[in-house]
């Protein structure tokens, strides 16, 4: 997950307000194996996961892959 969240944080974290940083922290507190499956869209995240924020991470990751 470091290869996914590291570049995402490098690109966006400086512009995040406290609420967005809290959302990032909540996502980073998830276990890596399921989080990777969610980012790779191999599994649906459970209801407690902030899907809107997860989609930001997924979109960023996909854009990096396409480059």
C-alpha positions as CSV (number, residue, x, y, z in Angstrom):
1,X,0.0,0.0,0.0
2,X,3.0,2.3,0.4
3,X,3.3,2.4,-3.4
4,X,-0.3,3.5,-3.7
5,X,-0.8,5.8,-0.7
6,X,2.7,7.3,-0.8
7,X,2.3,8.9,-4.2
8,X,-1.3,9.9,-3.4
9,X,-0.1,11.7,-0.2
10,X,2.8,13.3,-2.0
11,X,0.5,14.7,-4.6
12,X,-2.4,15.8,-2.4
13,X,-1.7,16.0,1.3
14,X,-0.4,19.6,1.4
15,X,-3.8,20.8,0.1
16,X,-5.9,18.8,2.6
17,X,-7.7,20.5,5.5
18,X,-8.0,18.8,8.8
19,X,-11.2,16.9,7.8
20,X,-9.5,15.5,4.7
21,X,-6.5,14.5,6.8
22,X,-8.9,12.7,9.2
23,X,-10.4,10.8,6.2
24,X,-7.0,9.8,5.0
25,X,-5.9,8.7,8.5
26,X,-9.1,6.6,8.8
27,X,-8.3,4.9,5.5
28,X,-4.7,4.3,6.4
29,X,-5.8,2.6,9.6
30,X,-7.4,-0.2,7.6
31,X,-5.4,-3.4,7.1
32,X,-3.3,-3.5,4.0
33,X,-4.5,-6.7,2.4
34,X,-8.2,-5.7,2.2
35,X,-7.3,-2.1,1.4
36,X,-5.3,-3.2,-1.5
37,X,-8.2,-5.3,-2.8
38,X,-10.5,-2.3,-2.5
39,X,-8.0,0.0,-4.4
40,X,-7.6,-2.7,-7.1
41,X,-11.4,-3.0,-7.2
42,X,-11.2,-6.7,-6.5
43,X,-13.6,-6.5,-3.5
44,X,-16.2,-4.1,-2.3
45,X,-15.2,-2.2,0.9
46,X,-17.4,-2.7,4.0
47,X,-20.0,-0.1,4.8
48,X,-17.9,1.8,7.4
49,X,-15.3,2.7,4.7
50,X,-15.5,6.3,3.3
51,X,-16.1,5.3,-0.3
52,X,-15.9,8.8,-1.6
53,X,-12.4,9.2,-0.2
54,X,-11.4,5.7,-1.3
55,X,-12.5,6.7,-4.9
56,X,-10.1,9.6,-4.8
57,X,-7.3,7.2,-4.0
58,X,-8.4,4.7,-6.7
59,X,-8.7,7.5,-9.3
60,X,-5.3,8.8,-8.5
61,X,-3.8,5.3,-8.6
62,X,-5.4,4.5,-12.0
63,X,-4.2,7.8,-13.4
64,X,-0.6,7.0,-12.4
65,X,-0.8,3.6,-14.0
66,X,-2.1,5.1,-17.2
67,X,0.8,7.5,-17.5
